[in-house]
Amino acid sequence: DTFTGVFFGLDQVYYAVGDEVKANVPVGYTAGNAEVQVTMYSDGNLLNCFQLTEENCLAWIDQAGE
């Protein structure tokens, strides 16, 4: 239900550290000149249940379907 994330490589960020992020508002953007890294945690545990789509959007992986 809730998680925290660490983002590296963005050129512009729309939130401050510790802000609550909304599902319908981008976190930030990149000009495409550097690699972007996203790491997400739930209760301090690394999440590995998401992937990038063809449109470069994060999507949750259905763990039951694997």
TIKOL-655714 format. One line per field, with one value per residue: residue number from 0; residue in three letters; x, y, z of N, C-alpha, C in turn. Coordinates in Angstrom, 3 decimals. Example, Ala and Ser with C-alpha at 12.3 -4.5 7.8 and 13.67 -1.06 7.14 Angstrom:
k 0/1
r Ala/Ser
n_px 13.190/12.850
n_py -5.690/-2.250
n_pz 7.800/7.080
ca_px 12.300/13.670
ca_py -4.500/-1.060
ca_pz 7.800/7.140
c_px 13.200/12.900
c_py -3.300/0.030
c_pz 7.800/7.870
END
This chain:
k 0/1/2/3/4/5/6/7/8/9/10/11/12/13/14/15/16/17/18/19/20/21/22/23/24/25/26/27/28/29/30/31/32/33/34/35/36/37/38/39/40/41/42/43/44/45/46/47/48/49/50/51/52/53/54/55/56/57/58/59/60/61/62/63/64/65
r Asp/Thr/Phe/Thr/Gly/Val/Phe/Phe/Gly/Leu/Asp/Gln/Val/Tyr/Tyr/Ala/Val/Gly/Asp/Glu/Val/Lys/Ala/Asn/Val/Pro/Val/Gly/Tyr/Thr/Ala/Gly/Asn/Ala/Glu/Val/Gln/Val/Thr/Met/Tyr/Ser/Asp/Gly/Asn/Leu/Leu/Asn/Cys/Phe/Gln/Leu/Thr/Glu/Glu/Asn/Cys/Leu/Ala/Trp/Ile/Asp/Gln/Ala/Gly/Glu
n_px 0.811/1.958/5.098/8.588/10.853/13.921/15.431/17.669/19.421/17.521/16.552/14.808/12.792/9.660/8.935/9.801/12.287/10.878/8.250/4.814/3.951/1.795/-0.314/-1.131/0.547/3.584/6.832/9.140/11.345/13.549/16.056/17.092/19.794/21.269/21.581/18.800/18.012/15.896/14.945/12.969/11.361/9.687/8.720/11.458/12.435/13.802/12.051/11.190/9.239/8.386/8.525/9.862/7.765/7.117/6.686/8.317/7.343/6.689/5.539/3.604/4.488/2.752/2.979/1.823/1.368/3.779
n_py -1.213/1.234/2.739/3.581/5.485/5.808/7.953/8.417/10.499/12.152/15.143/17.148/17.503/17.129/17.024/17.336/15.812/13.286/14.041/13.140/11.244/11.527/9.356/10.205/12.221/13.120/12.155/13.391/14.425/13.441/14.616/12.784/12.440/11.090/8.035/6.786/5.775/3.850/2.920/1.067/0.679/-1.217/-0.966/-0.895/-3.024/-4.116/-3.693/-5.804/-6.054/-4.736/-3.397/-1.861/-0.558/-0.717/1.921/3.193/3.377/2.704/-0.451/-2.650/-5.984/-8.993/-11.133/-13.624/-14.637/-15.413
n_pz 0.000/0.709/-0.059/-0.282/-2.290/-4.151/-6.360/-8.994/-11.297/-12.502/-14.233/-13.461/-10.605/-9.031/-6.404/-2.890/-0.761/1.151/0.696/0.036/-2.723/-5.505/-7.403/-9.929/-10.763/-12.228/-10.970/-11.759/-14.441/-17.131/-19.330/-20.943/-21.202/-19.337/-17.460/-15.665/-12.419/-10.412/-7.250/-5.079/-1.916/0.632/3.836/4.437/2.983/-0.074/-3.087/-5.762/-7.611/-9.880/-13.223/-16.253/-18.772/-22.357/-22.922/-21.190/-18.577/-15.109/-14.051/-12.112/-11.345/-11.732/-9.295/-8.813/-11.329/-12.373
ca_px 0.000/2.865/6.498/9.477/11.679/15.115/15.572/18.922/19.568/16.473/16.944/13.853/11.982/8.511/8.680/10.944/12.547/9.891/6.884/3.956/3.810/0.467/-0.255/-1.426/1.476/4.943/7.827/10.082/11.644/14.935/16.277/17.559/21.247/21.898/20.809/17.969/17.898/14.800/14.952/11.817/11.377/8.493/9.174/12.898/12.790/13.894/10.982/11.594/7.961/7.992/9.375/9.580/6.976/7.663/6.551/9.199/6.569/6.779/4.346/3.731/4.504/1.834/3.809/1.133/1.386/5.118
ca_py 0.000/2.384/2.408/4.718/5.307/6.611/8.213/9.045/10.819/13.022/16.536/17.989/16.738/17.931/16.813/17.414/14.573/13.019/14.368/12.070/11.310/11.162/8.411/10.831/13.330/12.600/12.465/14.298/14.034/13.446/15.061/11.624/12.458/10.262/6.884/7.008/4.595/3.910/1.843/1.239/-0.130/-1.317/-1.271/-1.105/-4.164/-3.795/-4.238/-6.233/-6.469/-3.796/-3.379/-0.780/-0.930/-0.217/3.379/3.624/3.617/1.614/-1.296/-3.703/-7.354/-9.913/-12.197/-14.908/-15.104/-15.784
ca_pz 0.000/0.724/-0.260/-0.472/-3.477/-4.357/-7.789/-9.404/-12.705/-13.044/-14.444/-12.726/-9.653/-8.623/-4.979/-1.977/-0.023/2.189/0.262/-0.452/-4.178/-6.002/-8.520/-11.212/-10.997/-12.421/-9.943/-12.384/-15.821/-17.560/-20.709/-21.690/-21.350/-18.310/-17.020/-14.485/-11.568/-9.442/-6.272/-4.195/-0.704/1.461/5.207/4.413/2.125/-1.491/-3.924/-7.100/-8.203/-10.925/-14.420/-17.192/-19.938/-23.622/-22.884/-20.102/-17.362/-14.136/-13.962/-11.101/-11.881/-11.060/-8.736/-8.908/-12.710/-12.812
c_px 0.848/4.292/7.291/10.346/12.868/15.317/16.901/18.858/18.477/17.002/16.049/13.013/10.886/8.179/9.953/11.118/11.515/8.467/6.129/3.722/2.417/0.592/-0.433/-0.531/2.882/5.857/8.802/10.302/13.141/15.000/16.810/19.060/21.976/20.986/20.032/17.852/16.795/14.909/13.802/11.860/10.005/8.946/10.657/13.361/12.758/12.760/11.554/10.369/7.451/8.979/9.036/8.774/7.671/7.607/7.418/8.442/6.768/5.462/4.612/3.668/3.542/2.640/3.149/1.230/2.751/5.375
c_py 1.268/1.897/3.689/4.429/6.244/6.720/8.917/9.363/11.680/14.447/17.509/17.086/17.655/17.815/17.037/16.059/14.445/13.354/13.110/12.280/10.832/10.294/9.077/12.029/12.750/12.995/13.503/13.872/14.058/13.931/13.916/11.551/11.570/9.093/7.254/5.694/4.828/2.684/2.091/0.221/-0.129/-1.781/-1.596/-2.261/-3.749/-4.464/-4.638/-6.686/-5.448/-3.873/-2.160/-1.317/-0.414/1.309/3.995/4.058/2.434/0.863/-2.375/-5.050/-8.186/-11.108/-13.566/-15.499/-15.548/-17.257
c_pz 0.000/0.523/-0.378/-1.683/-3.481/-5.863/-8.037/-10.885/-13.302/-13.188/-13.674/-11.838/-9.132/-7.140/-4.189/-1.294/1.091/1.825/-0.131/-1.936/-4.560/-7.251/-9.876/-11.526/-11.167/-11.263/-10.487/-13.824/-16.049/-19.002/-21.560/-21.864/-20.354/-17.969/-15.757/-13.733/-10.552/-8.549/-5.319/-3.069/-0.056/2.836/5.250/3.550/0.656/-2.260/-5.282/-7.889/-9.221/-12.077/-15.255/-18.358/-21.201/-23.694/-21.795/-18.856/-16.421/-14.092/-12.924/-11.791/-11.057/-10.580/-8.884/-10.309/-13.197/-12.628
END
